[in-house]
Amino acid sequence: MTKRGTGSKKIVRTFTALPRELEMLTTLARYHGFSKSAMITSLIRKEFWRIFPAGTESVKPEPGARIRGESS
């Protein structure tokens, strides 16, 4: 799907959630001042770096990031 006049592509993503889970997400997002999409992204990012503190082969830490277990 392409936005008219911008030349950029719009990416549509969806997820499945029960009404209770959606209410939980809405509540968390409101509490943190995020959109639901930003809240999901934030949670994924936090969990990714918790599990892979040094990153993976394709996802590297930002330059200058402190990596748990490594000395500076």
C-alpha positions in Angstrom: 0.0 0.0 0.0 1.5 3.4 -1.0 0.6 6.8 0.4 -0.4 9.2 -2.4 2.1 11.8 -3.2 4.8 10.8 -0.7 6.4 7.9 -2.6 6.8 6.0 0.7 5.2 2.7 1.4 2.8 2.3 4.4 3.4 -1.0 6.3 0.3 -2.4 8.0 0.9 -4.8 10.9 -1.6 -6.5 13.1 -1.7 -8.6 16.2 -4.3 -10.8 17.9 -5.3 -10.1 21.5 -8.2 -11.0 23.7 -10.3 -8.0 25.0 -8.6 -8.4 28.5 -5.1 -8.3 27.0 -6.0 -5.3 24.9 -7.3 -3.5 28.0 -4.1 -4.3 29.8 -2.1 -2.9 26.8 -4.3 0.2 26.7 -3.8 0.8 30.4 0.0 0.3 30.3 0.3 2.6 27.3 -1.9 5.3 28.9 0.2 5.1 32.2 3.5 5.5 30.3 2.1 8.1 27.9 2.7 5.9 24.8 0.5 4.8 22.0 -0.3 1.1 22.0 2.1 0.5 19.2 4.9 2.3 21.0 4.1 0.3 24.2 4.4 -3.0 22.3 7.7 -1.8 20.7 9.1 -0.7 24.1 8.2 -4.1 25.7 9.7 -6.1 22.8 12.9 -4.0 23.0 13.2 -4.4 26.8 12.7 -8.2 26.6 15.1 -8.5 23.6 18.0 -6.8 25.5 17.2 -8.7 28.7 17.6 -12.0 26.8 20.4 -11.0 24.4 22.4 -8.3 26.3 25.2 -8.4 23.7 22.8 -8.5 20.8 22.7 -11.2 18.1 24.5 -11.6 14.8 22.0 -9.4 13.0 21.1 -7.0 15.8 24.1 -5.3 17.3 24.0 -3.0 20.4 24.2 0.8 19.8 27.7 2.2 19.8 28.8 3.0 23.3 26.1 0.8 25.0 27.1 -0.7 28.3 26.8 -4.5 28.0 26.2 -6.4 31.2 29.2 -8.7 32.0 31.7 -6.8 29.9 34.3 -4.4 31.5 34.6 -0.9 30.1 
